[in-house]
Each structure stands twice: as C-alpha cells, then as structure tokens.
Amino acid sequence: MPTKTTRYRKYSFPIAYAGICPEKDGFFAAVQNGKKVSAIEFVKCPTKKIDQKIFSWLQKFAARNEIKIVGCGLAIEEASKKIDELTSDLWLKQDIVPYVFNIQSKNSKKKARSAAAEVAKRFGHDHIVDVSFDPERRVRTVRLASLDDFRRTIGRDDFQELRNLAEKFKAQEGRLYFFSSTPRGGGVAIMRHAIIRLFRLLGIDANWYVLSSKREVFGVTKRKIHNVLQNVAPPDTKFASRDKKILSEWSKKNARNFEPIFKRAKVIAIDDYQPSGMIPCIKKINPKAKIIYRSHIQIEASLIKKKDTIQSEVWGHLWKNIRFADVFVSHPIEKFIPSNVPRQKTVLMAPSTDKLDGLNKKLSPSQLKFYINLFNKQSLGSPLDMKRPYVIQIARFDPSKGIQDVIESYRKLRKKLDAAKIPKKNIPQLVIAGHGSVDDPEGDFIFTSTLNLLEMDTYKDISPDIKVAKVPHSDQILNALLSESLIVLQLSHKEGFEFKVTEALHKGKPVVAYRTGGIPLQVEHGISGYLVKTGNTNQVARYLFKLLIDKKKYLEMSRNAKDHLKKDFFTASSAAKWLFLATELLEKGKIKGNRKLVRDLMAKAKK
C-alpha cells in the first residue's frame, strides 16, 4: 500500500514583512513583525551580487528568527532584468510575494522601512494578500513570475506563437478588457489573475474589472440562475419578475460606472452570466467594440430546449442580452451549448490553471509544513495526522459538489479496509476543504450541513478521521493539501471543468471522479484515474481500495497523471487563444467558429 513518509512537527512561526532598498555597495533591509519594524540593518555586498545576497539574507534571517516572511517590498526606481529574477526567485523559491515600490525619499534606511510598512498594508488580518481595486474597479494583480518563467512552462514554438500574437495585437493598438462578478473565489478569478499577469509581462493593454458586490444580486445569480442551469435547484424554484428587476438594475448601474472603460475598449470579454446584462449597454456606448461571451458552467442545454421548464425561462432571459455578443466561448462539450446559440459564432476552449501560481508552484518541505499547520488551525476536531495517508476532495461547499457522496464513499472504503485487516497506520484519512466566494451565498449552509452529517450515527465511528475545513483564500494551503495527498476525489454531480482535477494530475495524483461535465476531458479512465457513474459510491470505494492495495497500479497512474496532462489546460496556452480571438475580431470583424476548438482554428489560420 502506498504510504506517506513525511514527518511533521508543529509549525507556528509568526508572520513578518520585509522591505529592501538597494544601494551601490549593498542594501538596507527592514523587517516588520506586527505593526512595528522589529529589525533593520545594512548589508554590504558587491553590486553584481546584490540580488543573490538579498535572496540569501531573507532566507537566513527568517530561519534564524523562526519567522515566515510572506511579503517583500523592493524600494527601487527602475525595473531591471536582475529585479525580475529576484522577484521571481522570491515567489517561486522562498514563497514570498514580491512588490516593487517607487518611494520618494533620499534616505535609504527610511525607504526600506517604508517598503516593509507598505507591503504589510497589502495583506489582510489573516496575512493573505488583499485583492484591491483602483477607482474604476480594475483589479490590481500581483506580479509573481517573469516572462522567462512562463516561457519555461511551454515549448519553444508555443511560446514564440504567443509572442507573435502579442505583437500583432499591439500593432492593432488592441485593448482587451475582462469583466466578471468576483475578484476571488472560484475558477474565473483564478484564470483572470493569471492571464492578466502574463499579458502585462507581454506588454499588452489588458485589464480586468469586477462589478460592484451586492448580496441580493448574488442570491439571484447563484440560486436562480447557476443552480437552475445546472439543474441542482429545488423543484419549486421560481425566476420571478422581481429577480429580473434586481439583475437589470444592477447591470445598468454597473454599465454606467464602466462607461469610460467601454469607450476605450476594443475587445471586451464577459465572464459568465452575471455581467451579461451589460452587453446591450456596451453596444450602445461603443458599437465598434467586439464582445466575447465566455460561458464557464455546466449548462443542461437539453432542459433549455424543452418549453415550460425553468431552465428555458432563465436561459431565455439571459439570451436576450448574450445574443449581442460577437463570439460565444464554451467549454469543449457540445451538450453545454444551448441550441439557440448560432454555430458560426461558437468556439470551444478549455479553462486553464497557472503552473506558477500559489496553487501549482512547487513548495519546499518547510513550506509544506507551514501550510499544513495553517490548515490544521482551520480544521475542526483533531489535526491531520501526517504519519498516515489521506484522500482529499477540494471544492467549494456547494450543492453540486457531491460532498455527501464523498463521505459515503469513504465510509464504504473503511469497511473494505477493516475487512482486509489493514493496519491503522495505513488507513487513509479523508480531507474535505475549499474556499468560499463572495458571489456564492450557499457556502456556509452546505458547510454546516456537512458537519451535521458527520454527527449522524452512520458516520460517528469514522468522523474523527474526516477533516472538514472552509479555508481562507490561501492558494498555498490547497497546494500543500493536494501535494501531500495520496488520492484525489472529485465527485461533483455537475461540473463545467474542475481546476482541482488539473492541479491534482499536475502533481501526479490519481483522480477518482464522477463521469460528469468536463471531467472526462481531464481524467483518462484507467490511465490517470477512474471515472464513475454519478452516485455510484460503491464503485468509488472499490477504486479507492484498488489504488490503496495495488502499489504498482498506483505508481503507474501517478506517472500517467503528470505525463498525459494537456498543455491546453495551462495559462500560457489560454493566453494565446484569447489573443487569437482578439486579433481575428479586430482584423476580420467576426470569427467563423462552427463549434470548433480555438486551437484548431489557430492551426487552420497558419496554413
């Protein structure tokens, strides 16, 4: 049976922030722990080695003082290749979020202090980066990696294609602006943070704007639209006139606020149904702007086709606005596309995750320990025993995520393991964890329902081994949990495309998942994991048991998980596709999609 060999001791390092101000013969370094600067010193070193010395000084200072530096402000006036390398190393190697500040002062010591204080302001009370906006509600993304880092994530030809498309878009004086409903929580936000970071490195005029947050609106969009289109809403759900009015007023208010941005834009991307009410307003404000509508969820198109269903009513209301878009982008699954969406303007594109973000970058053993400890602080009951393996599902606490099936599958697995007399040390625990999202008002209810389920007599004997946590928005916590897991579950009943499946496969973790939505495009049955009919918890338990008992099969699947993962599932490939759509629209005015993959359209355009 595959087992975990990592040994953990409790990590409870205090959090700190650093400020660095380079000079000709060295640099000033300040460290802020709490609200005060606890240390400041000048470090001498040759100018040629200053980036290496800063890196090593931060590493040694943190180890010597048993602190975790989570952010570092660099007080410099001009960017340079060395600074690019330093910021990249800070993020990818030391797990420090880098910021560059132009602080107006002639005193380098004060500049270092100010940089430490300034970077601390970028983090919330939980020491996680705050998502901030400018006055126009443009999301201020954090630069984490360099263009060279992205280049190393894809092949030479693919990177050159990306560069060529970027240059073409710039030559067209292109401006690409994305609009979505939330800056954090869920797949759309993950993708937008990553792609905007890459576009900025490429010198592209691309921005991401978020609509104003309103709880009343999100109650409608989640319960009356999202859940209805996925067919997980209660049967008595009604899409009332009042709901439509709430959406309409919210859309018009946001459109008025974004009017100056609409006027500047050349290509506008509308991420999912929440901002779709602005599309007619965009057409009136800037008729020349090209609009791409990106559908992100699993849509039960067969129910939309039937008259007198609530799905037909809800989609009919949305389509009144979405129909004005120039391009309709769907996941590469035809049954997600309503029949009234014209074939000629429909293209297919897989969602992407970023190899360089906090969810996917490689964490060191000490970093893994730090984040596992943070998880244990969030988890109710006893901490995760890292001397034993664990199976995990990471997803939002949502009615479509099959959390009850996860727990039931685990109960049946435990019965099989007990019957086989597997030693306690080899019996896996179960972890259920996920973030929340501001546009999802159901998360707390589902989380509480999960805890109540574990109190039932059916699960009381195994509940101490089930760790449930609604974790803060730290990508590295989820990264650590996936990295140290043995097997990953994804038992969603409805799923457009699950990022956590891609992230698990990227880490070499076999995935046992329901055969639903876009998951069969990610998991190859019997090769990188197993696909199961939705609801068949007996089969889930059998596959889990097989992977736990058959070490040879487990190792084979683990290798396949890494080797068979498609490049289309990552940011650099996605960025090229978005640029292709944008340049084609600006050059030709329209795209003949015919429900083909964007990658295939790109290949055809080369001929």
Order of alpha helices (4+ residues) and beta strands (2+ residues): beta-beta-beta-alpha-beta-alpha-beta-alpha-beta-beta-alpha-alpha-beta-alpha-beta-alpha-alpha-alpha-beta-alpha-beta-alpha-alpha-beta-beta-alpha-beta-alpha-beta-alpha-beta-alpha-beta-alpha-beta-beta-alpha-alpha-alpha-beta-alpha
